[in-house]
Amino acid sequence: MDKTRNEDWPAKRTMDFLFSKPAELITPWQFREEMEQLADELEKLRPQVVVEIGTANGGTLFMASRVAADDALLISIDLPQGPYGGGYPEWKVPVYNSFSRRKQKIELVRDDSHAAHTFENLKKSLGGKPIDYLFIDGDHSYAGVKQDFEMYSPLVRPGGIIVFHDIVTHPDESTNVYKLWNELKTGYEYREFVKDWNQKCFGIGLIRMK
C-alpha cells in the first residue's frame, strides 16, 4: 500500500479496489451494493477518529482509512480466534498497519472488546477525543452486540455515527444483531443499507448520535 498512501481515494476508487481480484485477501464479507452506500456516508463525514470492533478480513478497516481524514486515528479491536469472525492471523498485522494514509495512525488491538482493560486502554489512546465513526461487527449474539453498543456508544460525539453489520435476520440462532437493531433504530436518525431483506446475511444499519 506504500505506493498509494499519499494519494486521494474517493469512495468509488476504494470500492473498485476492494472488490477486485488483487484485493481478495482483504475483500470484506459484505455485498458491494451495501458497502458502497456506507462508503459514501463516510466520505461525507471524513471522520477524524474511527473505532472498529471486529476487523477480520480487513476490508472495512481499509475502506475507513481511505475515506477518513488524512490525519485520522483508526483503532481496530479484534479478538483472536473469536467465535464470529475468527480474528486474523499474525502475518496480517503489517498488512493492516500499511493501510495508513498520509498522516493517519492505525492501532491494532487484538483483544476482547468486552474486557474492562480493553475499554480503558482505548480511552487512553483516544486522549479525550470523541469517536466520529464506530463500526460494530464483533460478537453477534444479542447480549454481545448490546454490550459493545452500551460500552462504546458514550464515546461517540453528537452527530457521529455508529454502524452495525449483519442487521438482516440470520438463520443461525446465535446471530441476533437484527434484534438489537430493531430495538435501537427508532430512537435515532437511522439508515439501512440492505440489498435484499430476504438475503439472510449481511445488511448494514447506521444511526446518528444525538
FENSULVEN-V599531 format. One record per residue. N is the residue number from 0. RES is the residue in one letter. SS is DSSP state (helix for helix, strand for strand, loop for the rest). NEAR is the number of other C-alpha atoms within 10 Angstrom. Layout:
<<N,RES,SS,NEAR> <N,RES,SS,NEAR>>
//
This chain:
<<0,M,loop,12> <1,D,helix,11> <2,K,helix,6> <3,T,helix,12> <4,R,loop,18> <5,N,loop,13> <6,E,loop,12> <7,D,loop,14> <8,W,loop,18> <9,P,loop,13> <10,A,helix,23> <11,K,helix,12> <12,R,helix,11> <13,T,helix,19> <14,M,helix,19> <15,D,helix,12> <16,F,helix,15> <17,L,helix,21> <18,F,loop,17> <19,S,loop,10> <20,K,helix,9> <21,P,helix,10> <22,A,helix,13> <23,E,loop,13> <24,L,loop,12> <25,I,loop,19> <26,T,loop,21> <27,P,loop,21> <28,W,loop,17> <29,Q,loop,17> <30,F,loop,16> <31,R,helix,16> <32,E,helix,13> <33,E,helix,18> <34,M,helix,22> <35,E,helix,18> <36,Q,helix,17> <37,L,helix,21> <38,A,helix,22> <39,D,helix,14> <40,E,helix,15> <41,L,helix,21> <42,E,helix,19> <43,K,helix,11> <44,L,helix,17> <45,R,loop,19> <46,P,loop,24> <47,Q,loop,18> <48,V,strand,23> <49,V,strand,26> <50,V,strand,26> <51,E,strand,24> <52,I,strand,23> <53,G,loop,29> <54,T,loop,26> <55,A,loop,27> <56,N,loop,21> <57,G,loop,22> <58,G,helix,22> <59,T,helix,23> <60,L,helix,25> <61,F,helix,22> <62,M,helix,25> <63,A,helix,27> <64,S,helix,27> <65,R,helix,25> <66,V,helix,24> <67,A,loop,26> <68,A,loop,21> <69,D,loop,21> <70,D,loop,16> <71,A,loop,22> <72,L,strand,23> <73,L,strand,24> <74,I,strand,21> <75,S,strand,23> <76,I,strand,25> <77,D,loop,25> <78,L,loop,23> <79,P,loop,18> <80,Q,loop,12> <81,G,loop,16> <82,P,loop,11> <83,Y,loop,16> <84,G,loop,19> <85,G,loop,16> <86,G,loop,21> <87,Y,loop,19> <88,P,loop,11> <89,E,helix,10> <90,W,helix,8> <91,K,helix,15> <92,V,helix,13> <93,P,helix,10> <94,V,helix,13> <95,Y,helix,21> <96,N,helix,15> <97,S,loop,15> <98,F,loop,22> <99,S,loop,27> <100,R,loop,26> <101,R,loop,16> <102,K,loop,13> <103,Q,loop,18> <104,K,strand,18> <105,I,strand,21> <106,E,strand,16> <107,L,strand,16> <108,V,strand,18> <109,R,loop,18> <110,D,loop,16> <111,D,loop,19> <112,S,loop,25> <113,H,loop,17> <114,A,loop,9> <115,A,helix,11> <116,H,helix,12> <117,T,helix,16> <118,F,helix,16> <119,E,helix,11> <120,N,helix,12> <121,L,helix,19> <122,K,helix,15> <123,K,helix,11> <124,S,helix,13> <125,L,helix,18> <126,G,loop,9> <127,G,loop,9> <128,K,loop,15> <129,P,loop,17> <130,I,strand,24> <131,D,strand,24> <132,Y,strand,27> <133,L,strand,24> <134,F,strand,23> <135,I,strand,25> <136,D,loop,23> <137,G,loop,28> <138,D,loop,27> <139,H,loop,22> <140,S,loop,18> <141,Y,helix,16> <142,A,helix,13> <143,G,helix,17> <144,V,helix,25> <145,K,helix,19> <146,Q,helix,15> <147,D,helix,17> <148,F,helix,17> <149,E,helix,11> <150,M,helix,14> <151,Y,helix,20> <152,S,helix,17> <153,P,helix,12> <154,L,helix,18> <155,V,strand,22> <156,R,strand,16> <157,P,strand,13> <158,G,strand,14> <159,G,strand,20> <160,I,strand,25> <161,I,strand,23> <162,V,strand,20> <163,F,strand,25> <164,H,strand,23> <165,D,loop,23> <166,I,loop,27> <167,V,loop,26> <168,T,loop,19> <169,H,loop,17> <170,P,loop,10> <171,D,loop,9> <172,E,loop,8> <173,S,loop,12> <174,T,loop,21> <175,N,loop,23> <176,V,helix,25> <177,Y,helix,22> <178,K,helix,16> <179,L,helix,17> <180,W,helix,22> <181,N,helix,13> <182,E,helix,9> <183,L,helix,13> <184,K,helix,16> <185,T,helix,10> <186,G,helix,12> <187,Y,loop,12> <188,E,strand,13> <189,Y,strand,16> <190,R,strand,15> <191,E,strand,18> <192,F,strand,21> <193,V,loop,21> <194,K,loop,15> <195,D,loop,12> <196,W,loop,13> <197,N,loop,10> <198,Q,loop,12> <199,K,loop,14> <200,C,loop,20> <201,F,loop,22> <202,G,loop,24> <203,I,strand,22> <204,G,strand,25> <205,L,strand,23> <206,I,strand,21> <207,R,strand,20> <208,M,loop,18> <209,K,loop,12>>
//
